[in-house]
Amino acid sequence: MPKVSIIIPVYNNEKYVEKCIRSVMNQTFRDLEILVIDDGSTDKSGEILDHLAAEDKRIRLFHQENSGVAAARNKGLDFATGEYLTFVDGDDYIAPDYIEKLHTCTVEKGAKMVICGLTYVDKDGIVLGQVTPGEYRRFEHEEWTFRISGVWSHFYKRELWEKYNIRFLPGERGEDMPISLFFSAVCDKIATISDAGYFYVQHQTSAMHNFRGLRNFSLPYRALEQMIKKIQTIGTANSPDFYELFVLRILSTCLFQLSPGASKEKMKELCDYIVRILDTYFPRYYRNKKAGLLAKLDIPFSQKAAVKMLIFLVRTRLIYPVSRILSK
């Protein structure tokens, strides 16, 4: 049984996928299985992957009809056998010692989940920016669980996914956030490393570059509510205030970053959803001590302000007229 399973969904990444896979093949930590899911690519990605799989016996390659990134990741989860697991997207790449650092941190700190940073690069590898997490301190500084919420920057004990039967919900975008919310609430041994060895490639055809939020896609309404219900059943292992703040952060992102320009009908649907989620599951959301503008947390002021504004708009129900301004 390999120590680490790396799950890589690929869809039409012919320009980037070889660099991605080779960055995984060339890791200083060798005890890997590399689960690559070709999600119905119509370019030369599948052919490139066939050649790479023939080079390295650690690669387990699956070709499937196009079903979306959630289904592709789920297939990887179903076949993973490693003690630990992580994700890499097919157009990104990782530093040679990326897995070694994550594994070392996990073992030394007895963590079940480790969060690392990321480096934004263009298609030529030129650095555009970097996000490196500070120290995670349970009940005091848990904010990095939502400041970096992509599953590709998280390293997990695989038993977590199996114990709680966690999978991605197909058909929605922003599928990482509900998953990260769940583990931030129930995983009692979380650590961070001050490293940014995940290279997040920004290019014209990337999913995030072409993502237009609520204008083009369904936001993770079902997945988020499913995870909230699951957390309520299991109970939080960490700070309830940080858990609630994570939810507020997701909802404020949906309203202020992912919805502008959407139709009035979609905006009303989003507002109804936000109001219902907060009133139903977090009736005291407006008293959250971590949501203050002066809270001593490592969160950009703009994000604090967005959460504070969301709380005000929901309490006063001004969220509806404001949403009409944000709509197209």
C-alpha positions in Angstrom: 0.0 0.0 0.0 1.5 3.4 -1.0 1.9 6.1 1.6 0.3 8.9 -0.5 -2.4 8.9 -3.1 -2.4 11.9 -5.5 -5.6 12.5 -7.4 -5.3 14.4 -10.7 -8.4 15.2 -12.8 -7.6 16.1 -16.4 -9.8 17.7 -19.0 -8.3 19.2 -22.2 -5.1 20.2 -20.6 -2.8 19.2 -23.4 -0.5 22.2 -23.1 0.0 21.7 -19.3 -0.6 18.1 -18.4 2.8 16.7 -19.0 4.5 19.3 -16.8 1.9 18.6 -14.1 2.3 14.8 -14.2 6.1 15.0 -14.4 6.2 17.3 -11.4 4.4 14.5 -9.5 6.5 11.7 -10.9 9.7 13.6 -9.9 8.8 14.1 -6.2 11.6 13.5 -3.7 9.0 11.5 -1.7 8.7 8.4 -3.9 6.1 6.2 -2.1 3.2 7.4 -4.2 0.3 6.2 -6.3 -0.7 8.7 -9.0 -4.4 8.4 -9.9 -5.0 10.3 -13.1 -8.6 10.6 -14.4 -9.0 11.7 -18.0 -12.4 13.2 -17.9 -13.4 12.8 -21.5 -10.7 15.1 -23.0 -11.2 15.9 -26.7 -7.6 17.2 -27.3 -4.4 15.2 -27.0 -4.4 15.0 -23.2 -5.4 11.3 -23.2 -2.6 10.4 -25.6 -0.1 12.3 -23.5 -1.3 10.5 -20.4 -1.1 7.1 -22.1 2.6 7.7 -22.8 3.3 8.9 -19.3 1.5 6.0 -17.7 3.7 3.6 -19.7 6.8 5.3 -18.1 5.8 5.0 -14.5 4.1 2.1 -12.9 2.9 4.3 -10.0 0.4 6.0 -12.4 -3.1 4.5 -12.5 -4.8 6.0 -15.5 -8.6 6.1 -15.9 -10.4 7.3 -19.1 -14.0 8.2 -18.6 -16.8 10.1 -20.4 -16.8 13.8 -19.5 -18.6 14.1 -16.2 -17.0 17.1 -14.5 -14.2 17.6 -12.0 -16.3 16.5 -9.0 -17.0 13.1 -10.6 -13.4 12.8 -11.7 -12.1 13.4 -8.2 -14.7 11.0 -6.8 -13.4 8.3 -9.0 -9.9 8.9 -7.7 -11.2 8.8 -4.1 -12.9 5.5 -4.8 -9.7 3.9 -6.1 -7.2 5.5 -3.7 -5.4 3.2 -1.3 -2.8 5.4 0.3 -2.6 6.3 3.9 -2.7 9.9 2.9 -4.1 11.7 -0.1 -4.1 15.1 -1.8 -5.2 16.6 -5.1 -3.4 18.3 -8.0 -5.3 19.9 -10.9 -4.2 18.8 -14.4 -2.9 22.3 -15.5 -1.0 23.0 -12.2 2.2 21.6 -10.9 4.1 21.1 -7.6 7.6 21.7 -6.3 9.9 18.6 -6.1 9.7 18.5 -2.3 6.0 19.4 -2.0 4.8 16.0 -0.8 7.8 15.3 1.4 7.2 18.6 3.3 3.5 17.8 3.7 4.1 14.2 4.8 6.9 15.3 7.3 4.6 17.9 8.9 1.8 15.4 9.2 4.0 12.8 10.9 5.8 15.3 13.2 2.7 17.1 14.3 0.4 14.1 14.4 -2.0 16.0 12.0 -4.8 14.5 10.1 -5.0 17.5 7.7 -2.2 19.9 6.7 -2.8 23.2 4.8 -0.1 24.7 2.6 0.3 27.8 0.6 0.2 28.4 -3.2 2.1 30.3 -5.7 0.2 32.0 -8.6 2.2 31.7 -11.9 1.5 32.4 -15.5 1.8 29.8 -18.3 5.5 30.6 -18.6 6.1 30.0 -14.8 6.5 33.7 -14.0 5.4 34.3 -10.4 2.3 36.5 -10.1 1.7 36.3 -6.4 1.9 34.0 -3.4 -0.3 33.0 -0.4 1.5 31.4 2.6 -0.5 30.4 5.7 0.4 31.5 9.2 0.2 29.1 12.1 -3.0 27.2 12.8 -3.9 27.3 16.5 -7.0 25.5 17.5 -9.7 27.8 19.0 -7.5 30.8 18.5 -6.3 31.0 14.8 -8.3 28.7 12.6 -8.8 31.2 9.8 -6.4 29.5 7.4 -8.9 26.7 6.9 -11.0 29.2 4.9 -8.4 31.6 3.7 -7.0 28.7 1.7 -9.9 26.4 1.0 -8.9 24.6 -2.2 -8.6 20.8 -1.7 -5.5 20.9 -3.9 -3.6 22.8 -1.1 -4.7 20.3 1.6 -3.0 17.0 2.6 -5.3 14.5 4.4 -5.3 11.3 6.2 -7.4 9.2 3.8 -9.3 7.6 6.7 -11.1 11.0 7.2 -12.8 10.7 3.8 -13.8 7.1 4.4 -14.9 7.5 8.1 -17.3 10.3 7.1 -18.1 9.1 3.6 -17.2 12.4 2.0 -17.4 12.9 -1.7 -17.8 15.8 -4.1 -21.3 16.7 -5.3 -21.4 16.8 -9.1 -23.4 19.5 -10.9 -22.3 22.6 -8.9 -19.2 24.8 -9.0 -17.2 26.0 -6.0 -17.3 22.3 -4.9 -14.1 22.7 -2.8 -15.6 25.1 -0.2 -18.2 22.7 1.4 -15.6 20.0 1.6 -13.1 22.3 3.3 -15.8 23.6 5.6 -16.6 20.0 6.7 -13.0 19.0 7.5 -12.3 22.4 9.2 -15.1 21.7 11.6 -14.7 18.0 12.4 -10.9 17.3 12.1 -9.4 17.8 15.5 -5.7 17.7 14.4 -5.0 20.4 11.8 -1.6 22.0 11.0 -0.2 24.4 8.4 3.2 24.7 6.8 4.8 28.0 5.8 5.4 26.9 2.2 3.9 27.6 -1.2 5.0 24.7 -3.3 1.7 24.3 -5.1 1.9 26.3 -8.4 -1.5 27.5 -9.5 -1.3 28.3 -13.2 -3.3 31.2 -14.5 -4.1 31.0 -18.2 -6.8 31.9 -20.7 -8.4 28.4 -20.8 -8.2 27.6 -17.1 -11.5 26.9 -15.2 -11.1 29.8 -12.9 -10.2 32.2 -15.6 -13.4 31.4 -17.4 -15.5 31.1 -14.3 -18.3 33.7 -14.2 -20.0 32.7 -11.0 -23.7 32.7 -10.8 -24.0 34.1 -14.3 -22.9 30.8 -15.8 -22.9 28.2 -13.1 -24.9 26.8 -10.2 -23.2 27.7 -6.9 -22.7 24.9 -4.3 -26.1 25.4 -2.6 -26.9 21.7 -2.2 -23.4 20.7 -1.2 -23.0 23.4 1.4 -26.3 22.6 3.1 -25.5 18.9 3.0 -22.2 19.5 4.8 -23.9 21.9 7.4 -26.4 19.1 8.2 -23.7 16.5 8.4 -21.6 18.8 10.8 -24.7 19.4 13.0 -25.1 15.6 13.3 -21.5 14.8 14.0 -20.7 18.0 16.1 -17.8 20.4 15.7 -14.4 19.3 17.1 -13.0 22.9 16.8 -14.2 26.4 17.4 -18.0 26.9 16.7 -17.3 30.6 16.0 -14.7 29.8 13.4 -17.0 27.3 11.8 -19.8 29.8 11.6 -17.4 32.4 10.3 -16.4 30.0 7.5 -20.0 29.7 6.5 -20.4 33.5 6.6 -17.3 33.8 4.4 -18.6 31.4 1.9 -22.0 33.2 1.7 -20.3 36.6 1.4 -18.1 35.3 -1.4 -21.2 34.0 -3.2 -23.0 37.4 -2.8 -20.2 39.9 -3.4 -17.8 38.0 -5.7 -19.7 35.3 -7.6 -23.1 36.8 -8.2 -22.7 40.3 -9.7 -24.1 40.5 -13.2 -26.5 37.5 -12.7 -30.2 37.8 -13.5 -32.6 39.2 -10.9 -34.2 35.7 -10.6 -30.9 34.1 -9.8 -30.0 36.9 -7.4 -33.3 36.4 -5.5 -32.7 32.7 -5.3 -29.3 33.3 -3.8 -30.6 35.8 -1.3 -33.4 33.5 -0.3 -30.8 30.8 0.2 -28.5 32.9 2.3 -31.3 34.1 4.6 -32.7 30.6 5.0 -29.3 29.1 5.8 -28.4 31.7 8.4 -31.9 31.8 10.0 -32.2 28.0 10.1 -28.8 26.8 11.1 -27.0 29.8 12.6 -29.7 31.9 14.3 -27.2 33.8 16.4 -24.8 34.6 13.5 -24.9 38.3 14.1 -23.3 37.8 17.6 -20.2 35.9 16.2 -17.2 37.4 18.1 -14.8 36.4 15.3 -16.7 38.4 12.7 -15.8 41.8 14.0 -13.7 44.3 12.0 -11.3 44.6 14.9 -11.0 40.8 15.5 -7.3 40.0 15.8 -7.2 37.4 13.0 -5.0 37.0 9.9 -7.8 38.0 7.5 -7.7 40.8 4.9 -9.8 43.8 6.0 -11.8 43.5 2.7 -12.9 40.0 3.7 -13.8 41.1 7.2 -15.8 44.0 5.8 -17.6 41.6 3.4 -18.7 39.4 6.2 -19.8 42.3 8.3 -21.8 43.8 5.5 -23.5 40.4 4.8 -24.5 40.2 8.5 -26.0 43.7 8.3 -27.8 43.1 5.1 -29.4 39.8 6.2 -30.5 41.2 9.6 -32.1 44.2 8.0 -33.3 42.3 4.9 -31.7 45.0 2.8 -30.0 42.1 1.1 -32.8 42.1 -1.4 -32.6 45.7 -2.7 -28.8 45.5 -2.7 -29.0 42.3 -4.8 -31.0 44.1 -7.4 -28.2 46.6 -7.7 -25.7 43.8 -8.1 -27.8 42.0 -10.8 -27.5 42.9 -14.5 
